[in-house]
Amino acid sequence: MGVAAKSEKLQSPEEAVGLLREGNSIMVGGFGLCGTPFTLIDAIQNEPSIRNLTIISNNLGEAGKGLGILLQSGQIKKAVGSYFTSNRDAVKAWKDGLLEIELYPQGSFVEAIRAGGAGIAAFYVKTGVGTELANGKEERMFGAERNILIEAIRANASLIKAWKADTLGNLIYSKSARNFNPAMATAADLVIAEVDEIVPAGCLDPEQIVTPHHFVDVLVLSSYEKVGGVYVKNS
């Protein structure tokens, strides 16, 4: 974790999650545990009034890790995403009627988020036609192919993870930890970015900036580092 350069957007994890409310829809970056904002998730767990959340994320972490801790604390009401079987607690909570789940094919999921950020209300896609995922969705023929209508996804807030930020809030990502984070940064009313380091404006290569600063409302320094392939909280 780097030392923060002075930034008007920098807040503590507690201050940042204090902007969230009960019943919010919240996008959370990450694929498995890669690119996950662990520090912000910990801060939500420590604020039990932030409950009944709709979490929009590819998956719900793993049992007791990442978003899995919010599932164990009972703060998640509904999960929207693609791949929840990586967390056995999510499967059990759904079977027990404690968790609502809305499934998307992964490509349709990220495109719905991208559309939400781009101001596109909905789009047609042939993925999922003829399956239970198409139930209740409008269908239309394009050429000789059936397509279903997928509505765009937006959220009250996005919690994303980046590698570095400058003091303005421009973000760059680390390899595959980029995953869903850039799309989610465009599709919420409030964007909180957890970063490993904050550097002075002008230090980042403009060609490496993926998320421009005008999408980012709040910066939080991460309390985690990856050691031997495992995410460890700094003491």
C-alpha positions as CSV (number, residue, x, y, z in Angstrom):
1,M,0.0,0.0,0.0
2,G,1.4,3.4,-1.0
3,V,1.5,6.6,0.9
4,A,-1.3,8.9,-0.2
5,A,-0.5,12.2,-1.9
6,K,-2.9,14.9,-0.8
7,S,-6.3,14.6,-2.5
8,E,-9.5,16.3,-1.9
9,K,-11.3,13.1,-2.8
10,L,-9.5,11.0,-0.2
11,Q,-11.7,9.7,2.7
12,S,-11.4,7.0,5.3
13,P,-13.2,3.7,4.7
14,E,-15.7,4.7,7.4
15,E,-16.4,8.1,5.9
16,A,-16.8,6.5,2.4
17,V,-19.3,3.8,3.4
18,G,-21.1,6.4,5.5
19,L,-22.4,7.7,2.1
20,L,-24.3,4.4,1.6
21,R,-27.8,3.8,2.9
22,E,-29.9,0.8,3.8
23,G,-31.6,-0.8,0.7
24,N,-29.0,0.6,-1.7
25,S,-28.1,-1.1,-4.9
26,I,-24.4,-1.4,-5.0
27,M,-22.1,-2.6,-7.8
28,V,-18.9,-4.3,-6.5
29,G,-15.9,-5.0,-8.7
30,G,-14.0,-8.3,-8.7
31,F,-13.8,-11.6,-10.4
32,G,-13.5,-14.3,-7.8
33,L,-11.4,-12.3,-5.3
34,C,-9.3,-10.6,-7.9
35,G,-9.9,-6.8,-8.2
36,T,-12.2,-6.8,-5.1
37,P,-12.4,-3.7,-2.8
38,F,-11.8,-5.7,0.4
39,T,-11.3,-2.6,2.6
40,L,-14.7,-1.1,1.6
41,I,-16.4,-4.4,2.2
42,D,-14.9,-4.7,5.7
43,A,-16.1,-1.1,6.4
44,I,-19.7,-2.1,5.4
45,Q,-19.6,-5.1,7.6
46,N,-18.6,-2.9,10.5
47,E,-21.7,-0.7,9.9
48,P,-24.7,-3.0,10.5
49,S,-27.2,-0.3,9.6
50,I,-26.2,-0.7,5.9
51,R,-28.5,-3.7,5.3
52,N,-31.0,-5.1,2.8
53,L,-28.5,-4.4,0.0
54,T,-28.8,-5.4,-3.6
55,I,-25.3,-6.4,-4.6
56,I,-24.5,-6.3,-8.4
57,S,-21.3,-8.3,-8.8
58,N,-20.0,-11.2,-10.9
59,N,-20.0,-13.3,-7.8
60,L,-20.3,-13.1,-4.0
61,G,-16.6,-13.8,-3.2
62,E,-16.0,-17.0,-1.4
63,A,-17.2,-18.3,2.0
64,G,-16.1,-15.8,4.5
65,K,-14.0,-13.8,2.0
66,G,-14.8,-10.6,0.1
67,L,-18.5,-10.2,-0.4
68,G,-18.9,-13.5,1.4
69,I,-18.5,-11.7,4.8
70,L,-21.5,-9.5,4.0
71,L,-23.6,-12.6,3.2
72,Q,-22.6,-14.1,6.5
73,S,-23.5,-10.9,8.3
74,G,-26.9,-10.9,6.7
75,Q,-26.5,-7.5,5.0
76,I,-27.3,-8.7,1.5
77,K,-30.9,-9.1,0.4
78,K,-30.4,-9.8,-3.3
79,A,-27.5,-10.6,-5.6
80,V,-27.4,-9.8,-9.3
81,G,-24.6,-11.4,-11.4
82,S,-23.3,-14.5,-13.1
83,Y,-21.4,-16.9,-11.0
84,F,-22.5,-17.5,-7.4
85,T,-21.6,-21.2,-7.0
86,S,-18.1,-20.2,-6.0
87,N,-19.5,-19.4,-2.6
88,R,-21.3,-22.3,-0.9
89,D,-22.9,-19.9,1.5
90,A,-24.6,-18.1,-1.4
91,V,-26.1,-21.4,-2.7
92,K,-27.3,-22.4,0.8
93,A,-28.8,-18.9,1.5
94,W,-30.7,-19.1,-1.8
95,K,-32.0,-22.6,-1.1
96,D,-33.1,-21.4,2.4
97,G,-35.0,-18.5,0.9
98,L,-32.6,-15.9,2.6
99,L,-31.1,-14.6,-0.6
100,E,-32.8,-13.5,-3.9
101,I,-30.7,-14.2,-7.0
102,E,-31.0,-12.7,-10.5
103,L,-28.7,-14.4,-13.0
104,Y,-27.2,-13.1,-16.2
105,P,-24.9,-14.7,-18.8
106,Q,-21.6,-13.0,-18.0
107,G,-21.3,-11.2,-21.4
108,S,-24.9,-9.9,-21.1
109,F,-24.1,-8.8,-17.5
110,V,-21.2,-6.6,-18.3
111,E,-22.8,-5.3,-21.4
112,A,-25.9,-4.3,-19.3
113,I,-23.6,-2.4,-17.0
114,R,-21.8,-0.7,-19.9
115,A,-25.1,0.3,-21.4
116,G,-26.1,1.8,-18.0
117,G,-23.0,3.9,-18.1
118,A,-23.5,4.9,-21.7
119,G,-27.1,6.0,-21.4
120,I,-28.4,3.0,-23.5
121,A,-31.7,1.9,-22.1
122,A,-31.6,-1.7,-23.3
123,F,-30.2,-4.0,-26.1
124,Y,-31.1,-7.2,-27.9
125,V,-29.0,-10.3,-27.6
126,K,-29.5,-13.9,-28.7
127,T,-27.6,-15.4,-25.6
128,G,-30.1,-17.0,-23.3
129,V,-32.9,-17.4,-25.9
130,G,-35.0,-20.5,-25.1
131,T,-33.7,-20.8,-21.5
132,E,-35.2,-19.9,-18.1
133,L,-33.2,-16.7,-18.3
134,A,-35.4,-15.5,-21.1
135,N,-38.6,-15.9,-19.1
136,G,-40.6,-12.6,-19.0
137,K,-38.3,-10.9,-21.4
138,E,-39.4,-9.3,-24.7
139,E,-38.3,-11.3,-27.7
140,R,-37.7,-10.1,-31.3
141,M,-36.5,-11.6,-34.5
142,F,-33.4,-10.1,-36.3
143,G,-32.9,-11.8,-39.6
144,A,-33.5,-15.5,-38.8
145,E,-32.4,-15.3,-35.2
146,R,-34.5,-14.9,-32.0
147,N,-33.2,-12.2,-29.6
148,I,-34.2,-11.2,-26.1
149,L,-34.2,-7.6,-24.7
150,I,-31.9,-7.0,-21.8
151,E,-32.4,-3.7,-19.9
152,A,-29.4,-1.7,-18.8
153,I,-28.2,-1.9,-15.2
154,R,-27.4,1.1,-13.0
155,A,-26.9,1.3,-9.2
156,N,-26.9,3.8,-6.4
157,A,-23.2,3.2,-5.8
158,S,-20.2,1.4,-7.2
159,L,-17.3,0.1,-5.1
160,I,-14.4,-0.5,-7.3
161,K,-10.7,-1.5,-6.9
162,A,-7.9,0.1,-8.9
163,W,-4.1,-0.1,-8.6
164,K,-3.2,3.6,-8.6
165,A,-5.0,6.9,-8.6
166,D,-3.7,10.4,-8.9
167,T,-4.9,13.2,-6.7
168,L,-7.6,14.1,-9.2
169,G,-9.0,10.5,-9.2
170,N,-7.8,9.2,-12.5
171,L,-7.4,5.4,-12.2
172,I,-5.2,2.7,-13.6
173,Y,-5.6,-1.0,-13.0
174,S,-3.4,-4.0,-12.5
175,K,-3.7,-6.6,-15.2
176,S,-6.7,-9.0,-14.7
177,A,-7.7,-7.1,-11.5
178,R,-9.2,-4.6,-14.0
179,N,-12.1,-7.0,-14.8
180,F,-15.6,-5.4,-14.2
181,N,-14.3,-2.3,-12.4
182,P,-14.0,0.2,-15.3
183,A,-17.6,-0.5,-16.5
184,M,-19.0,-0.3,-13.0
185,A,-17.3,3.1,-12.5
186,T,-19.5,4.6,-15.2
187,A,-22.9,3.1,-14.1
188,A,-23.6,4.4,-10.6
189,D,-24.7,7.7,-8.9
190,L,-21.8,7.4,-6.4
191,V,-18.4,5.9,-7.3
192,I,-16.0,5.0,-4.5
193,A,-12.6,3.7,-5.6
194,E,-10.3,1.7,-3.3
195,V,-6.7,2.1,-4.5
196,D,-3.3,0.9,-3.4
197,E,-1.5,4.2,-4.0
198,I,-2.3,7.8,-4.7
199,V,0.3,9.9,-6.6
200,P,0.4,13.6,-7.6
201,A,-1.6,14.6,-10.7
202,G,0.6,14.4,-13.7
203,C,2.5,11.3,-12.5
204,L,0.4,8.7,-14.4
205,D,1.0,7.9,-18.0
206,P,-2.2,9.3,-19.8
207,E,-2.1,6.2,-22.1
208,Q,-2.5,4.0,-19.0
209,I,-5.5,5.8,-17.5
210,V,-8.6,3.7,-17.9
211,T,-11.1,5.5,-15.7
212,P,-11.0,9.3,-16.0
213,H,-11.3,11.3,-12.7
214,H,-14.8,12.8,-13.4
215,F,-16.3,9.3,-12.8
216,V,-14.7,9.0,-9.4
217,D,-16.3,10.7,-6.3
218,V,-14.3,9.3,-3.5
219,L,-10.8,7.6,-3.0
220,V,-10.0,5.2,-0.2
221,L,-6.6,3.7,0.4
222,S,-6.6,-0.1,0.6
223,S,-5.7,-1.9,3.8
224,Y,-4.8,-5.1,1.9
225,E,-1.9,-6.4,-0.1
226,K,-1.4,-9.6,-2.0
227,V,1.3,-11.9,-0.5
228,G,2.0,-15.3,-2.1
229,G,-1.2,-15.2,-4.0
230,V,-3.3,-14.5,-0.9
231,Y,-4.9,-11.1,0.0
232,V,-3.7,-10.1,3.5
233,K,-4.8,-7.2,5.6
234,N,-2.0,-4.9,6.7
235,S,-1.6,-4.8,10.5
